[in-house]
Amino acid sequence: MSERAPYSRVYWSIIDDEKFEKVYDDDRHLACWLRLLIAADQAWPASAHIPATARRSSVNALVEAGIVDLTTGGRYRIHGLDKERGERKRMATTRGPNGDRTVPGRGPNGFTVSDLAEPSQAEPSLAEPSRDPADIYWQLTGKYPHGKSLEWIDGLTTQYGSERTIAALTVAQSTDPSVNTLLGRTRDALAAEARKLDRRERADEEARLAAKRAIPRVEEPWRAEFREAVRKQYERFES
């Protein structure tokens, strides 16, 4: 599959993005932006034409917010899209001498796990690194998952979380680039990690209980005095 994936990215960070302050809560402006984003994604790297159905007031609001850049001839560009799409294209097409996807100074897959953990300082609404394991699978293999592959990835994400699934995918692909066994090896690695974590947690709990039992019990003085008083009273009663 080429880098022109059949989707457009909408990051949740637009909710708190200052540029979207007057856009996100306005359904008309937000709908207009989404339609312009889809059209711009389809037209990229060329500029897209503003649809005849686009509300002029919404387009003006997007331009004023710095989200849309108008060009000549009734065309426009989405601010930040060039950088985001350029990075996606670079990740999908750059390969090293051995045929692996690579970028000078980075790992065999073009990025490292630390890249996935660190937030991007680029345009927040368009250029943040993906946290979706399906996107990472596409970047690693050049094929966007669908059918059972997508269901499998969704299942791993639900069970182990996005971060662990992404890390396991990355390590599994770097050790063996075979796409046919990638998801199986990722599942096995996640399961092994979960078992190790369970054993570690049980060992920690046992160590905590053992340490608690090893602490000598200090009896409060009043308990000893009460027990001694009861003993003496019992002895008097017996005598």
N, C-alpha and C positions, 0 to 999 in steps of 0.2 A: 504493500500500500504506500502511496506517496505521502509526502508531508502535508498534503491538502486533506486533512481529516474532515469528515462530514459533520462538524459541529463547530460552534463558536463558544469561547470560554467566557463565562460570567462569574467573576469572583465575589464571594460573600463580603469581601472587604469594602465593596461599594456602599454598604449600609452606613459605615462610619467615615467614608471618604469625603473630605471637605468639598471636593468638586461636585459631589452628588447631593449636597445638602438641600438644594432646591429642586432636585430631579427625582430622587428615590421616592419621596412621598407624594409625588404628582404622577398619577397613573398615565396621563397623556404623555408627559415628558419621558417617563421611563419606557413606555411602549415604543415611542418614537426612537429612543436611543437603541433599544434592542433590535428593532427592524433595521436601523442604519448599521449597527454592528454586524448583523448577519449579511447584509448586502456588501459591506466593505470587506468582510472575510471572504466572500465568494469572488469578489473582484480583485483582491490582492494578488500581485503587488501594484496593480493599476489603481487609480482613484475610482471611486464609485459615483454614480449619478444619484442625486437626491430624488427619491421617488416622488411622483406627482401627488401621491396620497399623503405625503408627510405634512403634518401641520406646521405652518410657517412659524407660529408662536413657539412651538416646541423646538424646532430647529434653532431658532434664535436663542432660546434658553440654553441649549446644549453648547452653542458657539460661545455664548457669554460665560458659561461655566468652564470653558477651556477643554471640553470633552470632544468636541467636533471641530475640525479645521476646514473652513471653506476654501476651495481652490477656484480656478476659472471654469467657465462653461457649465455652471450648475453642478459641479462635482465637489466631493468632500473626501476627507480622510479622518479616521478615528484616531484621536491623539493617543499615542503609545502602541498602536497596533503594529507599526512597522518593526519596532524593537521586539515585540512579543513573537510575531510571525517569523522574523529573521532568526531568532533563537531557536524556534521549533524546527525551522528548515536546516539550520546548522547542525542541530542534534541528530536529525534524521539522515543527513547526507554525508557528514564528515566521517571518514574512515582512516584508520592507520594502515601501515604497510602489510599487516597480517589480515586485513579485511574487517577488523573490529571497529565499532563506532568509537571514535576517540577524538580528543581535543588536546593539543599540546599542553603538557603540564597537568593533565587530569588522568583519571583512571581509564581502564580499557573500554568503558561504556560511555565515555564522554562526560561523566560527572561522578562525584563521590557521594557517599552517604551524607557527609557533612553538608554538601550542597543542598540536599533535600531537607536538612534540619534547620538551616539558616534562612531567615526570611529575606526576600529580595528587597533591595533598596530602590528598585526601578518603579515605574508607574504602577501604583498599587492596584488599580482596577483591571489591569491587563497583563502585567509582566511578572506577577509573582510565580514562583515555581509551583508546579502542580502538586497537590497532596492526594490526588486520585491514583490509586494503584493501576487502574486501567490505562491512564495516560502514561504512567511509567512503563507499563508493559509495551505500549506502542513505541515509546522512545527507545526501549531496549531491543525490540524485535523488528520494528518497522511495520508491524501489523496491528491494527486496532482490534482488540478482542471482541468477539461476538458469539452468540449462541452459548454452548456449554462452557467455552473458555471464559466468557464474561460472567456467567453464573458462578463458575468456580472462583474467580477473583472476588466477586461480591461476597461469596461464602467465607473466604479466608479473611476478608476485611471485617466482616461482621464478627467473626470468632476471635480474631487476634488484633484487630485495629489497623488503621491505615499505615501508621509509622512502621510497625513491625513487618507488615506485608511488603511494603516498599523496600525496606532494608533486606528482607529475605529474597525478594525478586532480584535485587541488584547483585547480591552475593552469588546467588545461584547462576545467574547469567554470566557473571565474570569468570566463574570456574568452569562452566560448560555452556557454550553458546547455542546448544541444541534447543530449538523452539518446541519440538514435540514433547520433550520431557521437562520443560522449564517449570510448568505449574506443579507437576508432581513432586519435583525436587524442592520447590518452594514450600509446598504443604508439609513434606517430611521434615524440612529444616525447622518450620514453625512448630510442628508437633514435638520435635526433639527439644526445642528451646522451652516449650511449655512444661514438658516433663522435668527438665533440669530445674526450672523455676519452682515447680511443685516440691521437688526433693529438697531444694535449698530452703524453701519456706518451712517445710516440716522439720528439717534439721535445726533451723533457727528457733522454732517453737520448742523443740525438745531441749535445746541448750538453755533456753530461757527458763523452762520449768525445772531443769536440773539445777541451775544456778539459784532459783528460788528455794528449792528444797535444801540446798547446801547452807543456806543462811540459818544459823541457830536461832531458834525461837526464844525471844525474850518475854518472859511472863511479867505482867503488870504486878506490882507489889500487892495491890488490893486483892488480886485473885489468890495469891499465896496465903495472905492473912485470912481470907474467907475460908479457904480449904482447911487451914490449921484450926480455925475456930470450930468448924463442923466436926473435925476429927476429935477434938477434945470433948465436945458435947456428946458425941457418940460413945466415947470411952466412959464418961460419967453415967450415961444411960445404961451401959452394959454392966457397970460395977454396981 
